[in-house]
Amino acid sequence: MAKSQRSIPLEHVAPVYVEPEDGYVNVQQGHGDHTLYTPEEVRDLAEELLAAAETAERS
């Protein structure tokens, strides 16, 4: 019998829009959370995303 797949919440697959806003970076999704991040937090997220992309390319 095949393993059942877990459903992924929409906020994990929704498009992401990134805009600067009043000294913060507004990272929005069409659905899901609507959080403002500090520039430092966005840099941390970007580093994590780039690291994951590099790992995926090497796999």
Backbone as a ProteinNet text record, in pm:
[ID]
protein_1_A
[PRIMARY]
MAKSQRSIPLEHVAPVYVEPEDGYVNVQQGHGDHTLYTPEEVRDLAEELLAAAETAERS
[TERTIARY]
84.4	0	89.7	55.9	136.5	120.3	227.3	221.6	128.7	45.7	-38	44.8	18.2	90.9	19.3	98.7	43.2	4.9	-105.7	-137.9	-54.7	-15.1	68.1	-22.2	-14.7	-97.4	-71.2	-174.1	-165.1	-56.6	-39.8	60.8	202.2	223.1	355.5	380	275.8	292.3	240.9	185.2	130.6	244.1	219.2	321.7	359.4	482.1	532.8	570	529.9	560.3	642.8	752.5	844.3	856.9	827.6	833.9	890.5	977.5	1020.8	905.1	895.7	785.2	826.8	846.3	874.8	987	1098.9	1212.2	1203.8	1096.8	1080.7	1071.6	1069.3	1043.3	912.8	817.6	686.5	689.1	680.3	677.6	533.9	465.2	324.3	299.9	197	148.1	1.6	-44.3	-184.1	-275.3	-228.5	-299	-194.1	-231.8	-135.9	-99.9	16	50.9	96.2	84.9	122.9	213.2	340.6	435.1	530	560.3	666.3	793.9	903.6	1031.2	1129.8	1220.2	1327.4	1422.4	1501.3	1598.8	1692	1731.9	1819.5	1749.6	1621.9	1547	1535.1	1514.8	1502.6	1636.2	1745.9	1877.8	1897.4	1856.2	1865.7	1782	1659.4	1572.4	1634.6	1688.9	1750	1868	1949.7	2063.3	2016	1910.1	1855.6	1800	1729.9	1674.4	1786	1888.8	1999.7	2073.6	2093.6	2160.7	2079.3	1948.2	1861.9	1865.4	1866.5	1873	2004.2	2114.9	2245	2250.3	2196.2	2192.9	2109.2	1995.3	1907.7	1976.2	2051.9	2121.4	2230.4	2293.3	2400.7	2346.2	2221.1	2162.5	2127.5
-117.1	0	124.4	222.1	344.5	431.5	501	596.4	710.8	754.6	870.3	997.6	1093.5	1219.2	1315.2	1391.8	1496.7	1612.7	1677.3	1796.7	1913.1	2000.5	2115.1	2237.2	2312	2432.5	2528.9	2596.6	2687.3	2791.8	2842.2	2946.9	2898.7	2768.4	2715.9	2707.2	2725.5	2715	2837.5	2934	3053.7	3141	3216.5	3309.2	3411	3454	3549	3678.4	3790.9	3923	3997.8	4060.1	4125.7	4272.5	4363.6	4507	4578.6	4678.2	4760.6	4846.8	4869.8	4948.9	5013.9	5143.9	5221.7	5163.3	5128.7	5075.8	4927.4	4863.6	4718.8	4657.1	4526.7	4456.4	4381.5	4412.8	4351.1	4226.5	4110.1	3983.3	3933.4	3936.9	3898.9	3776.3	3705.7	3593.1	3620.6	3575.5	3592.1	3532.7	3426.9	3359.9	3331.2	3330.4	3298.7	3421.3	3415.8	3524.8	3649	3763.2	3892	3961	3925.3	3969.7	4073.1	4176.9	4270.1	4220.8	4217.9	4171.7	4287.3	4288.3	4387.3	4351.3	4448.2	4415.3	4301	4297.8	4189.2	4053.3	4048	3922.3	3875.2	3970	3933.9	3881	3941.5	3890.7	3747.3	3720.7	3584.5	3487.3	3527	3442	3417.9	3524.8	3512	3415.2	3424.9	3333.3	3188.8	3166.6	3031.1	2980	3067.9	3027.9	2994.5	3078.8	3052.6	2924.8	2901.8	2779.5	2655.3	2662.5	2550	2526.4	2635.3	2622.1	2557.9	2599.5	2541.7	2393.9	2359.4	2218.8	2136.2	2190.4	2119.6	2098.9	2198.2	2184.8	2078.3	2062.8	1964.3	1822.1	1810.7	1676.9	1607
0	0	0	-82.5	-94.3	28.4	62.4	172.9	135.4	229	199.8	213	124.3	129.6	221.2	295.1	378.6	290.2	318.7	242.2	294.8	203.8	238.9	249.7	361.3	374.3	259.7	214.3	100.5	118.7	241.9	261.6	231	222.1	190.8	40.8	-40.1	-185.1	-259.1	-188.6	-252.5	-304.9	-414.4	-464.4	-356.8	-358.6	-260.4	-333	-277	-331.3	-227.8	-271.1	-179	-219.5	-124.8	-150	-28.3	-49.4	64.2	111.8	243.5	297.2	428.7	426.6	547.8	633.2	571.7	647.4	676.7	633.5	649.5	510.4	507.1	382.5	401.6	315.8	322	234.1	296.9	225.5	233.2	118.8	118.4	33.2	72.2	-5	-34.8	-148.6	-182.7	-76.5	-13.4	96.7	202.2	326.2	431.6	512.1	578	668.7	591.8	655.2	597.7	698.6	695.3	796.1	739.4	819.3	785.1	851.7	775.6	826.4	827.3	924.2	923.4	809.4	762	657.9	699.6	825.1	872.6	863.2	900.8	892.5	748.2	656.4	515.4	463.3	505.2	464.7	514.5	638.3	692.7	610.8	577.3	495.3	357.9	297.8	165.7	169.8	273.1	286.4	297.1	374.4	388.3	256.3	182.7	53.3	-45.3	-51.3	-142.1	-106	22.5	66.4	26.9	44.1	7	-144.4	-222.6	-366.9	-410.9	-350.3	-383.2	-347	-230.9	-189.4	-286.7	-327.1	-419	-555.4	-600.5	-728.5	-722.1	-606.2	-591.3	-577.5	-535.7	-510.8	-638.9
[MASK]
+++++++++++++++++++++++++++++++++++++++++++++++++++++++++++

